[in-house]
Amino acid sequence: MCFSPEADLIGGALITGIGIDALLHVKRRKRYLPLAALPVIFGFHQLVESVVWFGLQGHVDHFFTHLATTVYLAIAMVFLPIYVPLAVLMVEPSKKRRYAMIPFCLMGIFVGVILAHSMIQGHYGATAEPYHVAYHLGLRDSLSLVAAYVAAVCGALLLSGQRHVVIFGVVNLIAVLVIAKLTVDGFASVWCGWAAVTSGAVALHIRISHPDFTAETSESIRLSPS
């Protein structure tokens, strides 16, 4: 997230609280658990970045700063491109849409593996900038990977047949274009912060969606004799 470590700390705590509320409203809808957990993951992610930022300012020991940087990048670059498309696919009631999401799931796995390999090689780090943390992965073809990352995450969201999930995808796709224009080295920090804030749409979807009611069951009701 941008601005300051304090903003990360406060924002992370609030977003985690929103995510916990979403989890409490899952109830019997077990397939919604991965999606409902997304705000909690984003909130935790922002709390981790606050440690990174405080460390870069000299307030946290080097070991814990490096550990927090590793955890932050592992979540942002490896975990999220794999997790988000799969979480969206799990709650999608339409078989056609689920099949259409499979390429984005595979793309997310591909991106996650490539970025995990780069991290294992030790090619990563972070530096403090005036309004964000700049993360470095030492990738040669970073533009293509960023494009594949965005396609995997936002593509699955945009294909969803559920309105709030699509809204989450649209606002994040727009944010990607704006943030990429404003900053390159701060992309991971600023975009993940924005995604954390907008994950409230996911929490709202969990709160108001009807349990165990899908497009497939709706179709069967319409076709059944009265």
C-alpha positions in Angstrom: 0.0 0.0 0.0 1.2 3.5 -0.6 1.8 6.6 1.7 3.3 5.2 4.9 3.9 2.1 7.1 1.3 3.5 9.4 -1.3 3.4 6.6 -0.3 -0.2 5.9 -0.7 -1.1 9.6 -4.1 0.6 10.0 -5.4 -0.5 6.6 -4.2 -4.1 7.1 -6.0 -4.3 10.4 -9.3 -2.9 9.0 -9.2 -5.1 5.9 -8.5 -8.2 8.0 -11.5 -7.4 10.1 -13.7 -7.1 7.0 -12.3 -10.5 5.9 -13.1 -12.1 9.2 -16.7 -10.8 8.9 -16.9 -12.4 5.4 -15.7 -15.7 6.7 -18.3 -15.6 9.4 -21.0 -15.3 6.8 -19.9 -18.3 4.7 -21.9 -20.7 6.9 -22.8 -23.8 4.9 -21.3 -22.5 1.7 -17.9 -24.3 2.0 -16.9 -23.6 -1.6 -17.0 -19.9 -0.8 -14.3 -20.3 1.8 -11.3 -19.5 -0.5 -13.0 -16.4 -1.9 -14.1 -15.2 1.5 -10.6 -15.6 2.8 -9.2 -13.2 0.2 -9.7 -10.0 2.3 -8.0 -11.7 5.2 -5.1 -12.6 3.0 -4.9 -9.1 1.6 -5.2 -7.6 5.1 -2.4 -9.8 6.4 -0.4 -8.9 3.4 -0.6 -5.2 4.2 0.4 -5.9 7.8 3.5 -7.7 6.6 4.4 -4.7 4.4 4.3 -2.4 7.4 7.1 -4.6 8.9 9.0 -4.3 5.6 8.6 -0.5 5.6 9.5 -0.1 9.3 12.6 -2.3 8.7 13.7 -0.2 5.7 13.4 2.9 8.0 15.7 1.2 10.5 13.1 0.4 13.1 13.2 -3.4 12.7 16.1 -5.9 12.7 17.5 -6.8 9.3 16.6 -10.5 9.7 12.9 -9.7 10.3 12.9 -7.1 7.5 14.3 -9.7 5.0 11.8 -12.3 6.3 8.9 -9.9 5.9 10.1 -9.0 2.4 10.2 -12.7 1.5 6.7 -13.3 2.8 5.3 -10.2 1.1 6.7 -11.1 -2.3 5.8 -14.8 -1.9 2.2 -13.8 -1.3 2.1 -11.1 -4.0 4.0 -12.8 -6.7 3.6 -16.6 -6.2 0.5 -17.2 -4.1 -2.1 -14.7 -5.4 -1.8 -15.4 -9.2 -2.5 -19.1 -8.4 -5.0 -18.6 -5.6 -7.3 -15.9 -7.0 -8.4 -17.6 -10.3 -8.9 -20.9 -8.5 -11.0 -19.2 -5.7 -13.2 -17.5 -8.3 -13.6 -20.8 -10.3 -14.8 -22.6 -7.2 -17.7 -20.3 -6.6 -18.8 -19.9 -10.3 -22.1 -21.7 -10.8 -22.0 -21.8 -14.6 -20.1 -24.7 -16.2 -19.3 -22.7 -19.3 -17.8 -19.9 -17.3 -15.8 -22.4 -15.2 -14.3 -24.0 -18.4 -13.5 -20.5 -19.7 -11.6 -19.7 -16.5 -9.3 -22.8 -16.7 -6.8 -21.1 -19.1 -6.4 -18.2 -16.6 -5.9 -20.7 -13.7 -3.1 -22.4 -15.7 -1.6 -19.0 -16.6 -1.6 -18.1 -12.9 0.2 -21.3 -12.0 2.8 -20.7 -14.8 3.4 -17.1 -13.5 3.6 -18.3 -9.9 6.2 -21.0 -10.7 8.4 -18.6 -12.7 8.3 -16.0 -10.0 8.9 -18.6 -7.3 12.0 -19.8 -9.2 13.3 -16.2 -9.3 12.8 -15.8 -5.6 14.5 -19.2 -4.9 17.5 -17.9 -6.8 17.6 -15.0 -4.3 16.9 -12.3 -6.9 14.7 -10.0 -4.9 14.8 -7.1 -2.5 13.0 -3.9 -1.4 13.8 -0.2 -1.0 11.8 2.6 0.6 10.5 5.3 -1.7 8.7 8.5 -0.6 5.2 7.0 -0.9 5.6 3.3 -1.5 8.0 0.4 -1.1 9.8 -0.6 -4.3 10.2 -4.3 -4.8 12.8 -5.8 -7.1 12.8 -9.4 -8.5 15.6 -9.1 -11.1 13.6 -10.4 -14.0 14.6 -9.9 -17.6 11.2 -10.1 -19.2 9.2 -8.5 -16.4 6.7 -6.7 -18.7 5.4 -10.0 -20.2 5.2 -11.6 -16.8 3.3 -8.6 -15.4 0.9 -8.9 -18.3 0.4 -12.6 -17.7 -0.1 -12.0 -14.0 -2.8 -9.4 -14.6 -4.5 -11.5 -17.2 -4.6 -14.5 -14.8 -6.0 -12.6 -11.9 -8.3 -10.1 -13.5 -9.4 -12.4 -16.4 -10.9 -15.0 -14.1 -12.7 -12.2 -12.1 -14.1 -10.6 -15.2 -15.5 -13.9 -16.4 -17.5 -14.4 -13.3 -21.3 -14.5 -13.5 -21.5 -12.8 -10.1 -21.8 -9.1 -10.0 -19.6 -8.1 -7.0 -16.8 -10.4 -8.2 -16.9 -8.8 -11.6 -16.8 -5.3 -10.0 -13.7 -6.4 -8.0 -12.1 -7.4 -11.3 -13.1 -4.3 -13.2 -11.8 -1.8 -10.6 -8.5 -3.7 -10.2 -8.0 -3.9 -14.0 -8.5 -0.1 -14.2 -6.1 0.3 -11.3 -3.5 -1.8 -13.0 -3.5 0.5 -16.0 -3.3 3.7 -13.9 -0.7 2.4 -11.4 1.5 1.1 -14.2 1.4 4.5 -15.8 2.3 6.3 -12.5 5.0 3.9 -11.1 6.9 0.8 -12.3 9.0 -0.1 -9.3 6.1 0.5 -6.9 3.6 -1.5 -8.9 3.5 -4.5 -6.5 3.1 -2.4 -3.4 0.5 0.1 -4.7 -1.6 -2.5 -6.7 -1.7 -5.0 -3.8 -2.8 -2.2 -1.5 -5.5 -1.1 -3.9 -6.6 -4.8 -4.3 -6.8 -5.1 -0.5 -9.1 -2.1 -0.2 -11.4 -3.2 -3.1 -11.6 -6.7 -1.7 -14.5 -5.3 0.3 -16.5 -6.1 -2.8 -15.8 -9.7 -2.2 -16.8 -9.4 1.5 -20.1 -7.7 0.4 -20.7 -10.6 -2.1 -20.3 -13.2 0.6 -22.7 -11.2 2.9 -25.6 -10.8 0.5 -25.4 -13.9 -1.8 -27.9 -16.6 -1.2 -26.5 -19.9 0.2 -26.6 -23.0 -1.9 -28.4 -21.2 -4.8 -26.6 -21.4 -8.2 -27.4 -20.8 -11.8 -27.6 -24.5 -12.3 -30.2 -25.1 -9.6 -32.1 -22.0 -10.9 -32.2 -23.6 -14.3 -33.5 -26.9 -13.0 -36.2 -25.1 -11.2 -37.3 -23.3 -14.3 -37.4 -26.6 -16.3 -39.1 -28.7 -13.7 -42.9 -29.2 -14.1 -45.1 -27.1 -11.9 
